[in-house]
Amino acid sequence: MSAVLKAQGLGKRYGRRWALSDCTLEIPPGRVVGLVGPNGAGKTTLLNLAVGQLAPSAGAIEVLGGRPASGPRQLAKVGFVAQDTPTYAGLSVDDHLRLGARLNPGWDGALARERIGRLGLDPSRKAGRLSGGQRAQLALTLGVAKRPELLILDEPVAALDPLARREFLSGLMEAATEHSLSVILSSHLVSDLERVCDHLIVLVDSRVRVAGDVDDLLASHHRLSGPRRDPARLPAGQEVVTASHTDRQSTLLVRSEGAIHDPAWTVGQVGLEDLVLAYMTPKTPDRPALEALR
Ligand SMILES: Nc1ncnc2c1ncn2[C@@H]1O[C@H](COP(=O)(O)OP(=O)(O)OP(=O)(O)O)[C@@H](O)[C@H]1O
């Protein structure tokens, strides 16, 4: 099966400012993808481009082999839960399911009712009277019962307490496994992403800083500590992501596909949260690395 999402030099500009620049990505099928980055990094912009709610200013994007929102078949293949888990406050849970059935050719009514029953949501309750967590679960139910091949969720857990977040994410994982869904979700909460995602994209300042399968990323990043050294003098193939120094000691987070054999370094593993935070740390390319990172 081909890529779920393929972007080539993709960009979106508002006036003179690029909300997303030069984005080249290829997401393999069957992944639960975490899209992470600071406020204003371009996450919503990328997701809106993927569902066809925005048109690119540069480059190209393909989702499940087609142009986003290019027709009914393409629309049926992609589910989208926008930021703030939108529901209609004046409509009941049941009304939402009826609407879902009317609007989606592949609607799985039995799945929707079973999920709502399992969540203990009163079908006659208006969405405006549900809690934030219940509304998020309703929005997820609508997204899953559409039976898309790809479900895209923009910060679905942002407003939820830790318990509701956990319930939401385990429901999402269950749906992804049961229905062989590919999922892309954005979040600021790296610890949540760590639990559910097997592919990661870090966006910073409108650019992709790193992307790949989590296992590969963890295997190719290393924490080096040892006697103080200028990071610019590392061997070719070792890319310094961050560096910090004391008078005598350097600690580097390095990307390297090969193993690090230099006996001067103590080499440690890197966790996903540290990896994400390292890529989110602003780079200062115009100053010598050693001094800038002192
Ligand atoms: N409609 C718009 N008009 C002008 N600028 C916009 C518009 N939408 C987004 N932007 C700008 O584009 C940049 C990226 O915004 P985007 O919403 O994609 O970021 P984000 O990573 O989703 O942020 P957050 O985590 O805060 O939701 C920001 O600088 C934002 O101000």
The ligand as a MOL file (V3000), in Angstrom:
LIG
                    3D

  0  0  0     0  0            999 V3000
M  V30 BEGIN CTAB
M  V30 COUNTS 31 33 0 0 0
M  V30 BEGIN ATOM
M  V30 1 N -5.9650 32.4150 8.8180 0
M  V30 2 C -4.7390 32.8380 9.1170 0
M  V30 3 N -4.3150 34.0590 8.7450 0
M  V30 4 C -3.0510 34.4790 9.0340 0
M  V30 5 N -2.1510 33.7530 9.6980 0
M  V30 6 C -2.5180 32.5250 10.1130 0
M  V30 7 C -3.8280 32.0100 9.8390 0
M  V30 8 N -3.8920 30.7640 10.3820 0
M  V30 9 C -2.6880 30.5180 10.9350 0
M  V30 10 N -1.8730 31.5720 10.7830 0
M  V30 11 C -0.4880 31.6860 11.2490 0
M  V30 12 O 0.2270 30.5740 10.7620 0
M  V30 13 C 1.1400 30.0790 11.7390 0
M  V30 14 C 0.8810 28.5990 11.9980 0
M  V30 15 O -0.3930 28.4760 12.6330 0
M  V30 16 P -1.0160 27.0590 13.0130 0
M  V30 17 O -2.3820 27.3110 13.5400 0
M  V30 18 O -0.8850 26.1480 11.8490 0
M  V30 19 O -0.0230 26.5980 14.1810 0
M  V30 20 P -0.1900 25.4190 15.2450 0
M  V30 21 O 1.1230 24.7100 15.2700 0
M  V30 22 O -1.3910 24.6030 14.9470 0
M  V30 23 O -0.3780 26.2290 16.5830 0
M  V30 24 P -1.1590 25.8310 17.9600 0
M  V30 25 O -0.3600 24.7490 18.5990 0
M  V30 26 O -1.0900 27.1120 18.7170 0
M  V30 27 O -2.5570 25.4220 17.5840 0
M  V30 28 C 0.9640 30.9640 12.9550 0
M  V30 29 O 1.9610 31.9520 12.9370 0
M  V30 30 C -0.3930 31.5780 12.7670 0
M  V30 31 O -0.4540 32.8520 13.3480 0
M  V30 END ATOM
M  V30 BEGIN BOND
M  V30 1 1 1 2
M  V30 2 1 2 3
M  V30 3 2 2 7
M  V30 4 2 3 4
M  V30 5 1 4 5
M  V30 6 2 5 6
M  V30 7 1 6 7
M  V30 8 1 6 10
M  V30 9 1 7 8
M  V30 10 2 8 9
M  V30 11 1 9 10
M  V30 12 1 10 11
M  V30 13 1 11 12
M  V30 14 1 11 30
M  V30 15 1 12 13
M  V30 16 1 13 14
M  V30 17 1 13 28
M  V30 18 1 14 15
M  V30 19 1 15 16
M  V30 20 2 16 17
M  V30 21 1 16 18
M  V30 22 1 16 19
M  V30 23 1 19 20
M  V30 24 2 20 21
M  V30 25 1 20 22
M  V30 26 1 20 23
M  V30 27 1 23 24
M  V30 28 2 24 25
M  V30 29 1 24 26
M  V30 30 1 24 27
M  V30 31 1 28 29
M  V30 32 1 28 30
M  V30 33 1 30 31
M  V30 END BOND
M  V30 END CTAB
M  END
